[in-house]
Amino acid sequence: MLATKWIQQADDNLMEFLERLDVMGSNVADDVLKAFFDYRADILGNLTFNDVFWANLTVEGALLVRAYAEFCRAKDDDIQFEKAVPEVTRHAFYIQKYSNNMQEADEDNRPEAEFIVTQLLMIAKLLDYADENGRRKMFNLLREMLMLDDIPDKHLDCIVETMGKISLNEKDFTRIIIEIISDIRAGIGEQEYLRNPEKSDDEDDSPDEQTMDLTGISRKRKRSIVDKTPSRRSSIAADDVGQSTSEIDAMLIKLRCLTITKFMLERSAEPLKENSYMYGLLNELVIPALARQEDVMQELGLHCLGLICVLDQNLAQSNMELFLTCIFAENANSQLQVLSLKIVFDLILTFGMTAMSSQIPEERIINDLTKSLDSTTPAMQAIATEGIAKLMLTKLFRNAQILRRLIILYFNPESSNNNHLRQCLNYFLQVYFHSSHDNQVMLSEIFIPITLQLIQMQQEAKDEMPTPTIMAQQLLEWCEPRRVLGADQDRSVEKIDFGLQANIAIELAKVMFTETNSIRKYLPLILHKIRLDGDAGEIRLKKLTLLIGNLKAKRPFIEPMSKKYLLSVEKNILKMFEDAPEALDDAELIKLAELTEEISFIDKFKLPEEPSKPAVTAPKTAKGRRRQTRKNQEDARLAKLMKEVEAILESSESDQDQEEEEEDDDDDDDDDNEMEEDKENDDD
């Protein structure tokens, strides 16, 4: 509709169409242009970016040429890119021109001027700097722009990234940025103005547009910085009432240096040991910022420290205590706590849990990460969930109880408005269980406590949660071995227990003996949803049959639907044993001995005292008599099967007793022989 109908209302003119969109306030215009470039190639032929266009850039024009340049780079269309974007030297001139306009603009026009410069700096990242003359021109320009007082963070980010591309290597890039930071901290511009203000005024009155020098504009901004009151200055002044203008100016310089440091560190990957320039920056700028009282200084200092720790394991181990403390610090704001939590996860992902727990007990780290899941701050809770999910997916962390917490959090209605958390868990749980059968085994072991807890939660908030059956079905879907990656291959190769859900059925049947009626009434339907087939194996199916048979005798269900579902499960199992089972060999007898656990469980069971209810007598009809006859036949088959199991167990135990007696007789004979030999030796 955009590419065929709406554009016609603007006479197929993209510039006119963009004027009707909120270009500066949202990313909609970006998406629209990408769609047009992909769908309407005929419009691209009408685009012309000549000298007149570049000399009179508007907000819409700057966005259009930047989006088109990125489109050409993505398509590797160098010819169209060179037609749209001028060479490096000329582009540097345009950046200088519109940057000067931005510095001179008033408060009403400054946002548009900043937006245009941002688009030009984004284009600068796409240029080819093979031309040494153009590279030098752009480098000098960007260096002078970093020295400006009132420069937006978006510009700093683009400038630092472009300087990284221009530099010879990472070490050269780091050295250049640190030199610039040193010049900014030294206040070279302020000192020059104080020494010779008249000369500076003369230079400001006659600026040369063809040069790359921005110091004149820089000095003009410095003198009027108090009057202009940019956003960062106003926020600091509001928080620090009573500070002098010089103190605020000094703080602004430190903030700019920390921001540049942050953007530089985000693009650094070289170990700290191989980059000695970093140590001076750490001790002279980053660490002092942590001791400041201002929140913005603490956040930037902590952010830079975390980025430096990613480059050095020893430094990360030394500061792990600090980051953990900041997560739950009482006087810290929520942004600082979230930032600290992100740093902790990044360090564990980088160096591993073992390395990060060398100076701090691993148990404390796990407890702090788990505690953050209960945070009342949605952002904190979402970051904790995402971080733990990453650790578990990368197999750096494995904990059944925390996995249980994540599953409960997924169904908890209190997290329904936290879209970040829900989307993260929706992806994580699917991938985690379907990528590894070991993870499904862990889920099967905690399936029962999770289900019982969800049932209790659902009873308290019925309208806000799905039914227990739906939630249990979701758990069973995650625990389906046939959906594991690679399960469709040869079963003899893959070590996958395709009858894993039978273990859940056995534990669920045991719970039916002990739980209260308000909870156990849901369990037969959940048991009916469990997949039980030949993959479960004869032993597990007999265990389940033994439990269900005794459950009917010792604590039967009263609800008709519960009885129906339980009877259906029993019928499906008995269908697998239409013929009498064959005699079992020794290996199978050992496996059959596992039934002793279930038999012991049944023997120890005592019926809980519950109020008795009047028995309901079924009408004696022909249909009822036939149903009773079928029930008697099934009970007879079940009794026969249980007798066979008990007989096999008794024979197995008698065989073991006989073998033990024979071993004892052999031991007695050996003792007699040893005594006779000792007597002969004494005679000799």
Long-range contacts (C-beta under 8 A, 24 or more apart in sequence): 2-32, 2-35, 2-36, 3-35, 3-36, 3-39, 3-40, 7-36, 7-40, 7-43, 12-43, 12-46, 14-43, 14-47, 14-64, 15-60, 15-61, 15-64, 18-60, 18-63, 18-64, 19-60, 23-59, 23-60, 23-63, 23-115, 24-59, 24-111, 24-112, 24-115, 29-63, 30-63, 30-67, 33-63, 33-64, 33-67, 33-68, 33-71, 34-67, 34-71, 37-67, 37-68, 37-71, 44-68, 44-80, 47-84, 49-83, 49-84, 49-85, 54-86, 54-94, 57-94, 57-98, 57-116, 58-116, 59-112, 59-115, 59-116, 62-115, 62-116, 62-119, 62-120, 63-115, 63-119, 65-119, 65-123, 66-119, 66-120, 66-122, 66-123, 69-123, 69-126, 70-122, 70-126, 73-126, 81-126, 85-123, 85-126, 85-127, 87-131, 87-134, 88-127, 88-128, 88-129, 88-131, 88-134, 88-135, 88-137, 88-138, 89-131, 89-133, 89-134, 89-137, 89-138, 91-120, 91-123, 91-124, 91-127, 91-138, 92-124, 92-134, 92-137, 92-138, 92-141, 92-212, 93-210, 94-120, 95-120, 95-121, 95-124, 95-141, 95-145, 96-141, 96-209, 96-212, 96-214, 97-209, 99-145, 99-214, 99-217, 100-207, 100-209, 100-214, 100-217, 103-148, 103-150, 103-214, 103-217, 103-218, 103-220, 103-221, 104-217, 104-220, 107-228, 114-152, 114-154, 114-155, 117-155, 118-152, 118-154, 118-155, 118-158, 121-155, 121-158, 121-159, 121-162, 122-158, 124-158, 124-162, 125-158, 125-161, 125-162, 125-165, 129-165, 129-166, 135-166, 137-212, 138-162, 138-166, 139-163, 139-166, 140-212, 141-212, 141-214, 142-166, 143-176, 143-180, 144-212, 144-213, 144-214, 144-215, 144-218, 145-214, 146-180, 146-184, 146-260, 147-180, 147-183, 147-184, 147-188, 147-189, 147-214, 147-215, 147-218, 148-214, 148-217, 148-218, 148-221, 149-189, 149-218, 149-221, 149-222, 149-225, 149-252, 149-253, 149-256, 150-221, 150-225, 150-228, 150-230, 151-256, 153-259, 156-256, 156-259, 156-260, 156-263, 157-263, 160-260, 160-263, 160-264, 160-267, 161-263, 161-267, 164-264, 164-267, 170-268, 170-269, 170-270, 170-275, 171-270, 171-274, 171-275, 171-277, 173-264, 173-267, 174-264, 174-268, 174-270, 174-275, 174-277, 174-278, 175-277, 177-260, 177-261, 177-264, 178-277, 178-278, 178-280, 178-281, 180-260, 181-257, 181-260, 181-261, 181-281, 181-285, 184-253, 184-256, 184-257, 184-260, 185-253, 185-254, 185-257, 185-285, 187-253, 189-215, 189-218, 189-219, 189-222, 190-222, 192-219, 193-219, 193-222, 193-223, 225-249, 225-252, 232-296, 235-296, 236-294, 236-296, 239-294, 239-295, 239-296, 240-294, 251-294, 251-297, 254-285, 254-289, 254-297, 255-296, 255-297, 255-300, 257-285, 258-285, 258-286, 258-289, 258-297, 258-300, 258-301, 258-304, 259-300, 261-285, 261-286, 261-304, 262-300, 262-303, 262-304, 262-307, 265-304, 265-307, 265-308, 265-311, 266-307, 268-307, 268-311, 269-311, 270-311, 271-311, 271-312, 272-308, 272-311, 272-312, 272-315, 273-312, 275-311, 278-308, 278-311, 282-308, 295-333, 295-335, 295-336, 298-332, 298-336, 299-335, 299-336, 299-339, 302-326, 302-336, 302-339, 302-340, 302-343, 303-339, 303-343, 306-339, 306-342, 306-343, 306-346, 306-347, 309-343, 309-347, 310-346, 310-347, 310-350, 313-351, 313-355, 316-347, 316-350, 316-351, 316-355, 316-356, 317-355, 317-356, 317-358, 317-359, 318-359, 320-344, 320-347, 320-356, 320-359, 320-360, 320-365, 321-359, 321-360, 323-347, 324-360, 324-364, 324-365, 324-368, 327-368, 327-372, 328-368, 328-371, 334-377, 334-379, 334-380, 337-377, 337-380, 338-377, 338-379, 338-380, 338-383, 341-372, 341-380, 341-383, 341-384, 341-387, 342-383, 342-387, 344-368, 344-369, 344-387, 345-383, 345-387, 345-390, 345-391, 348-391, 348-396, 348-397, 349-390, 349-391, 349-394, 349-396, 352-396, 353-391, 353-396, 353-397, 366-397, 366-399, 366-402, 369-402, 370-402, 370-405, 373-402, 373-405, 373-406, 373-409, 378-417, 378-418, 378-420, 378-421, 379-420, 381-415, 381-418, 381-421, 382-418, 382-420, 382-421, 382-424, 385-409, 385-421, 385-424, 385-425, 386-420, 386-421, 386-424, 389-424, 389-425, 389-428, 389-432, 392-428, 392-432, 393-428, 393-431, 393-432, 398-442, 400-442, 400-445, 400-446, 401-446, 403-442, 403-443, 403-446, 404-446, 404-449, 404-450, 407-450, 407-475, 408-450, 408-453, 408-454, 408-457, 411-454, 411-457, 411-465, 411-466, 411-471, 412-457, 413-461, 413-464, 413-465, 416-464, 429-478, 430-478, 433-478, 433-479, 434-478, 434-483, 434-484, 434-485, 435-484, 435-485, 436-484, 436-485, 437-481, 437-484, 437-487, 437-494, 437-495, 437-496, 437-497, 437-500, 440-478, 440-479, 440-480, 440-481, 440-484, 440-500, 441-497, 441-500, 443-475, 443-478, 443-479, 444-479, 444-500, 444-501, 444-503, 444-504, 447-475, 447-479, 447-504, 447-507, 448-504, 448-507, 448-508, 448-511, 450-475, 451-475, 451-508, 451-526, 452-511, 452-515, 452-519, 455-519, 455-522, 456-519, 459-518, 468-522, 468-526, 469-522, 469-525, 469-526, 469-529, 472-526, 472-529, 473-529, 476-501, 476-504, 476-529, 476-530, 476-531, 479-504, 480-531, 498-535, 499-533, 499-535, 499-536, 499-537, 499-540, 501-530, 501-531, 501-532, 501-536, 502-530, 502-532, 502-536, 502-537, 502-540, 502-541, 502-544, 503-540, 504-530, 505-530, 505-532, 505-544, 505-569, 506-540, 506-543, 506-544, 506-547, 506-598, 509-544, 509-547, 509-548, 509-551, 510-547, 510-598, 510-601, 512-551, 512-555, 513-551, 513-554, 513-555, 513-601, 513-605, 514-605, 514-608, 517-558, 517-610, 520-557, 520-562, 521-557, 521-559, 521-562, 523-562, 524-557, 524-561, 524-562, 524-563, 524-565, 524-566, 524-569, 525-561, 525-562, 525-565, 527-565, 527-566, 527-569, 528-565, 528-566, 528-568, 528-569, 532-569, 532-572, 532-573, 533-576, 534-576, 538-581, 539-588, 539-591, 539-592, 539-594, 539-595, 541-573, 541-576, 541-577, 542-592, 542-595, 542-641, 542-645, 543-594, 543-595, 543-598, 544-569, 544-573, 545-570, 545-573, 545-574, 545-638, 545-641, 545-642, 546-595, 546-598, 546-599, 546-602, 546-642, 546-645, 547-598, 547-601, 547-602, 548-573, 549-638, 549-642, 550-602, 550-605, 554-602, 554-605, 554-607, 555-605, 555-607, 555-608, 558-613, 570-634, 570-638, 571-634, 574-634, 574-637, 574-638, 574-641, 577-637, 577-641, 580-644, 581-644, 584-648, 589-648, 589-652, 592-645, 592-648, 592-649, 592-652, 593-649, 593-652, 595-645, 595-649, 596-649, 599-649
